[in-house]
Amino acid sequence: MARKKGEPVCCFDCIPCSEGMVSNETGLFAIHIFMQFASILHILTNATTNHLNTFNNYSCLLDSTECTSCLEDFWSNSKHDHCEPKSMEFLSYTEPLGISLTTASLFGALLCTIVLGIFTYHRTTPVVRANNSELSFLILLSLKLCFLCSLLFIGHPRLSTCQLRHAAFGISFVLCVSCILVKTMVVLAVFKASKPGGGGILKWFGVMQQRGTVLFLTLIQAAICTTWLVSSSPTPRKNTQYHNDKIIVECEVGSKIGFGLLLSYIGLLAILSFLLAFLARNLPDNFNEAKFITFSMLVFCAVWIAFIPAYINSPGKYADAVEVFAILASSFGLLLALFGPKCYIIILKPEKNTKQALMGRGTPRS
């Protein structure tokens, strides 16, 4: 009830409460009844305006002079007469954005399974054997885990999903990138060994050494994730700073240092793989897998460099969507760049899937 300036105290306007505030003490029914009674009284007794002033004074007593603020998790309805629970906002499986990301994630996992089946079926062919089949299988397995871990970023954030999402993402990508790094080192070692006096270098890149290097690099990331989860674990949080009428449910990263170390370690391995592959890009044709690794690492680094500013400037559920998009884009880039040319030869160009073709002896050279 807002009193009119320059008018008697009984004169007022009825205005709605502001956003987030309510008033349900209007007494409108009593005012309506008293108005009817006052009108009849005025007609029968030819009452003066004092009777109407009595009515206005009575209505002033009934109407509310101030509004009440809603609680933190509530907001006023359209009529501002009662508080309603605020709506929850998060990246859901039922909205178009969540459906699109979920479909892309499942499609990527299915594509990894198909490629893994192709490589398993043709595991005795020269293309599969020449490209270190064991590391290739590990890369495919880690890429499948990368696609599936993106599903942890979709749905209502809970303590378990908040803790698992970044740990699963970090370990899966380190497993993948460490395999690519070891594969690049093996390519360089084989080329060095093909030169006179370089035969002794291969003893440092045997099967056990390759497995040990991948395991050691992955355990470092596992130790970073474990320390992060134990010291300052990510937890779900209700954020109300973006919208007054909505509650954005998101995962708070906890220790920003831990999250930064997780991303920095992945970036370090990716840059190291890119540099080694870039140095080996001009090797002879029979060692040309370095070209594919160079392109795949270039795509990977470009995606995650663009991810950082986009993630920082994205509010609420869109930050999760940006991270899922970066995971999917980099995973698809690695999958297509590393295994696309091989699958093309295995399926569509089987005549090139021979030792002579791989060694460059199938056709004369100028």
C-alpha positions, 0 to 999 in steps of 0.5 A: 500500500503506497500512500499518495503524496499531498493527499490525506493519509487515507488515500493510497495506491495498491502496487505490487511488491518488487521481484523476490518479495511478496505480500499476502495480507490484502484483506480484499474480501473484507474490504469488498464487504465493507464497501457494499455496506458503506454504499447502502449506508450512504444511500439510506442515510444520506451520509456525508463523506465522513462515512467514506473516510471511515471506510478508507481508514478501515481498509488502510488497517487491513492492507499491507504496508510493506512486503516480505522477502522470500527465503534464499531458495525461493522466489516470488510468483507472478502475482507476488502473493506467495513464494515458490521454490526456485527452478534448478538449472544444470546441463540435463539429458532432456534438453536439446544441448544435453541430448546433442552432446550425449549422442556425440559422446555415445557415437564416438565410443561406438566409433572407437569400438568399430575401429578396435574391431577392425584392428583386431580382425586385421591384426596380422596385416602389415598396416596394423603390425607396422604401427605398434598394434599394442599401443594402438589398442591402448590409444583406442581404449583410452579414447573410448574412455574419454568419450564416455567420461564426458557423460559425467558432465551431463545430469544433476551434479552430485558429489560422486560425479563431481569427484569422478568427472575431472579425475576420469577425464584427466587420467583417460587423456594422459593415458592416450597422450602418453601412448602417442608420445611413446609411439612417436619416440619409437618412430624416431628410435626406429629411424635412428636404428636404421642408420649405421651404428644406431642399432643399440638404441632400440634396446631402450624402446622394447615392449617392456620399456614402452609399457613401463613408460606409459604406466609411469606417465599415467601414474603421475596423473593419478597421483595428481588427481588423488592429491587433489581429491583428498586435499580439496575435493570438487563438490556440488554448489548452488550458484545464485549470482547469475540469475535471481529466479534460478539456482544453477547447480554446478560443480565447484572445482575445489582446489584451482591449483589441482585443476590447473596441474591436471590440465598443465600435465596433459598440455605438457605431454601433448606439446612434447608429443607434438614437438617430437612428431614435428621433428620426425615429420620429414622421415621417409615414407615408411616412417610417415606415421609421425605426420599423422601424429603431428596433425592430431596433436596440432588439433588437440592443442588448438582445441584446448587452447581455445577451451581455456578462455571459453570455459572461463567466460561461460556461466553455469551449465554452459561451462560444462557444455564447453568442457564436454565439447572440448573433450569430444572435439579433441577425441574425435580429432585424435581418432580420425587423424590417427586411425582414419588413414589406416582404416582407409587402407585396410577397408578400401585399399587392401592392395596397399596393405602389404609390406612392399607398399609400406616400405615404398617398394611397390611402385617405382620412384622417380 
